[in-house]
């Protein structure tokens, strides 16, 4: 079961009511403050998740910086989740074509 936060990786959505129109948005939580990448081009994306704090850089620009101040819940759709979980790389829908390369995942010492 998918129980995590989602960082958007494309600039559009087939559902215009969804809060996710730009790469780097934290889906349903915070829109990316800038559009700094285009669809169908290589993009560098850095995501830092530390306790309740999440930040996303796209092509070197900080586009999302958010702290989840909600009450703790096992499901991040209902509240703060800081338990370890799965990292999922996905296309948004059946029409999405996406290619990944040079993926690096690391653990950092928490300051929280």
Secondary structure, DSSP 4 states (H G I P E B T S, - for coil): ---S--B--SS--SSTTSS--STT-BTTTB--S-----TTS---EEEEEETTEEEEEETTEEEEEEE--SPB-SSTTTSB--S--------SSTT------S----------
